[in-house]
Amino acid sequence: MNGVVTYIRRDFLKWTRGKVAVISSLVMPAAWLIFVGLALPVQFTGNYLDFITPGILVMTMLSAGLAGGALLMFDKILGFLNKFLALPTPRESILVGKILFITGRGLIQSTIILIISVLIGATILNPIQYGFTYLVLFLFGVLISGFATTIALYLDDHDSYAAFNTMISMPLFFTSSALMPYSVMPAWLATIARLNPLSYAIDAVREAGTGIIPVLPVGILVVLCAVMLAICMFVFRKVTV
Amino acid sequence: MDAIEIDNLTKYYGDLCAVDHLTLSVNNEIFALLGPNGSGKTTTVLMLTTLLRPTEGRASVCGNDVVLNGEAVRKKISYVPQDMAVDIKLTGRENVRFFADLYGVPQAKDRTDEALAIMELSDRADDLIRTYSGGMRRRLELAQALVHEPSVLFLDEPTIGLDVAARKKIWEHIGTLRKKGMTVFVTTHYMDEADQFCDRVGIISRGQIAALGSPTELKARLMKDVITIMVEGDCPSLPVDGIEFIGRTGDEISFSAENGREILPVLADALTRAGVRVRAMSMREPTLDDVFLQAVGSQEEPHGFEYNKFRIMLRRRK
């Protein structure tokens, strides 16, 4: 446990010292929120901002997770991983620390996006609703950072990973329920959207916002997380010894 | 019980045998594993530091088997790999403290200060690493490695890429650690450094130990003067009696002889008679380079570069 905290602290210090990275990661979701959330003329809801905010929060977690996937790969390429693996600290704490750091960083970014959304007119929720929102975002963060880390370790090459990242982030976002409800989607898109893991997270955040406790989506996310962590651990063990 | 005991340690990368039934024991000394690039030095260190699983054989560090009891081994050792990996966005103190915390060192703060002081980095401890020179970064890595007072220190090419002054400093520090009772296992391909600073060297070639002993001992085995001649074209391998062939690199051929001064003119005559054109001749006392040449044999690569084997090796090493 001690090791996990130490690894997280290292990544966190490194992150906060790169000012550009901290700011730039917030620009895209904020831009979506403001330019699309406030400007898009839609008929299916009175407050589009309230509708799109869950989608943008999940998108923030998605891009934070995908960006963080490269961290462990870089530790490996630059020789840090070998140094860490030769330490008596349990080796799994490297991986756990990394996933928790990426998720935590995503949650910090999401909080800023959430504050911006309230400032520009989104409805303020009660603490329980925010609690569920954060639970869902946390689970989704673990899922996506585990996935990204696994892919990056597997590809083992920075350029390939960057290409992969670009390739999946936009399609995942557009084929989810982030921008419109299933009812207004074309049938083919609705089918894809219902299978997209992003939609589970978005729907769950949205349900929390409307006062329903999102049991089923949270359950699905927990299962997906468990499967993903098992795969991630397997790949990590394979590349380490 | 020796600090490091290696018994028939073997590692295959596919068909490529990187380490071939290596048997060795190291205790309480600065031991250098000496060899050309690709001779199996790093692979050996990776197996000893539990980062790579041996194909065959066994090894133990401080009595703990590296495969069966990896965690106990990792508690006793420190490992500084070849590529300098320090976080450039953190300060020197933060980098060392990070390792102290990972090792779970009691009084981590004091130990961090102490390790930085030993490596003479105290006055720069709060500067970001991006302002450090290569030699300072290497010293910082050593500070990270000794923060938990390991029994065995593994250094993979500790002086690679450093200037002469920085190298000397690193070796002086390694010497200090040795005096404190640490066993230091280094790999290097710099003969002169091994000669000057190490208690014992093992010359490794194609994954096997080709010569083992203290630098003085190894040189004493040659004992004789070394005569080097430069010739054009071929040369009979033993042109006169009383000399011994050591090795050949390009046009340069080395021999050893009991009494170089007397042999030199005889050899010159013999070569002239044999119709060989001699361009230069020289004579000197033996160095570790000669020991190395004799142990490893011709330095010319007999098969050239085997791209496929190299690729397999790279893939496995990841």
Chai-1 contact restraints between the chains, C-beta under 6 A:
chainA,res_idxA,chainB,res_idxB,connection_type,confidence,min_distance_angstrom,max_distance_angstrom,comment,restraint_id
A,G3,B,L102,contact,1.0,0.0,6.0,A-B,restraint_1
A,T6,B,D101,contact,1.0,0.0,6.0,A-B,restraint_2
A,T6,B,L102,contact,1.0,0.0,6.0,A-B,restraint_3
A,R10,B,F98,contact,1.0,0.0,6.0,A-B,restraint_4
A,K14,B,K89,contact,1.0,0.0,6.0,A-B,restraint_5
A,R17,B,K89,contact,1.0,0.0,6.0,A-B,restraint_6
A,L78,B,A85,contact,1.0,0.0,6.0,A-B,restraint_7
A,G79,B,P81,contact,1.0,0.0,6.0,A-B,restraint_8
A,G79,B,D83,contact,1.0,0.0,6.0,A-B,restraint_9
A,G79,B,A85,contact,1.0,0.0,6.0,A-B,restraint_10
A,F80,B,A85,contact,1.0,0.0,6.0,A-B,restraint_11
A,N82,B,L51,contact,1.0,0.0,6.0,A-B,restraint_12
A,N82,B,P81,contact,1.0,0.0,6.0,A-B,restraint_13
A,K83,B,A85,contact,1.0,0.0,6.0,A-B,restraint_14
A,L85,B,L51,contact,1.0,0.0,6.0,A-B,restraint_15
A,A86,B,T49,contact,1.0,0.0,6.0,A-B,restraint_16
A,A86,B,R74,contact,1.0,0.0,6.0,A-B,restraint_17
A,A86,B,Y79,contact,1.0,0.0,6.0,A-B,restraint_18
A,L87,B,L102,contact,1.0,0.0,6.0,A-B,restraint_19
A,P88,B,E71,contact,1.0,0.0,6.0,A-B,restraint_20
A,P88,B,R74,contact,1.0,0.0,6.0,A-B,restraint_21
A,P88,B,K75,contact,1.0,0.0,6.0,A-B,restraint_22
A,T89,B,L102,contact,1.0,0.0,6.0,A-B,restraint_23
A,D156,B,K318,contact,1.0,0.0,6.0,A-B,restraint_24
A,V241,B,R53,contact,1.0,0.0,6.0,A-B,restraint_25
